[in-house]
């Protein structure tokens, strides 16, 4: 559970940073947000490696894919925002 909370904390902080980037119209803040998302993903992958599968592996895989897709879409909208 500790690994899950750490990963969720970093991903949540990345989401807040990405929201602040969109709100303040500062595209450079996408890079720290991406770093926080990456750190959260690295922690989650490390945790998955330690647990070796489990009954929720498929659900976690789809949740990770959905999270990456939404984060990518938000980053693109932040950078390409017409102003």
C-alpha positions in Angstrom: 0.0 0.0 0.0 2.8 2.4 0.7 4.1 2.1 -2.9 0.6 2.8 -4.2 0.2 5.9 -2.1 3.6 7.2 -3.2 2.8 6.7 -6.9 -0.6 8.2 -6.5 0.8 11.2 -4.7 3.3 12.0 -7.4 0.8 11.5 -10.2 -1.7 13.7 -8.3 1.0 16.4 -7.9 1.8 16.1 -11.6 -1.9 16.6 -12.4 -2.1 19.7 -10.2 1.1 21.1 -11.9 -0.5 20.4 -15.3 -3.6 22.2 -14.2 -1.6 25.2 -13.0 0.2 25.2 -16.4 -3.1 25.4 -18.2 -4.5 28.0 -15.8 -1.5 30.3 -16.0 -0.9 29.7 -19.7 2.7 28.7 -19.0 3.7 25.8 -21.3 7.1 25.3 -19.6 5.3 23.9 -16.6 4.4 20.8 -18.7 8.0 19.5 -18.2 7.8 19.4 -14.4 4.4 17.8 -14.7 5.7 15.2 -17.0 8.6 14.5 -14.7 6.2 14.0 -11.8 4.0 11.7 -13.9 7.1 9.8 -14.9 8.3 9.4 -11.3 4.8 8.2 -10.3 4.9 5.7 -13.2 8.4 4.5 -12.2 7.3 3.9 -8.6 4.2 2.1 -9.8 6.3 -0.2 -12.1 8.7 -0.9 -9.3 5.8 -1.8 -7.0 4.3 -4.1 -9.7 7.7 -5.8 -10.1 7.8 -6.5 -6.4 4.3 -7.9 -6.2 4.8 -10.1 -9.4 1.4 -9.9 -11.1 -1.8 -10.4 -9.1 -5.4 -10.5 -9.9 -5.6 -6.8 -10.8 -2.8 -6.8 -13.4 -5.1 -6.2 -16.4 -7.1 -3.5 -14.6 -3.9 -1.7 -13.6 -2.6 -1.9 -17.2 -5.8 -0.3 -18.6 -5.8 2.3 -15.8 -2.2 3.2 -16.7 -3.0 3.5 -20.4 -6.0 5.7 -19.6 -3.9 7.9 -17.3 -1.2 8.3 -19.9 -3.7 9.2 -22.6 -5.4 11.8 -20.5 -2.1 13.3 -19.4 -0.9 13.5 -23.0 -4.1 15.1 -24.1 -3.9 17.7 -21.3 -0.3 18.5 -22.1 -1.0 19.0 -25.8 -4.0 21.2 -25.0 -1.8 23.2 -22.6 0.9 23.8 -25.2 -1.3 24.3 -28.2 -3.8 26.5 -26.3 -4.7 29.3 -28.8 -4.4 32.0 -26.1 
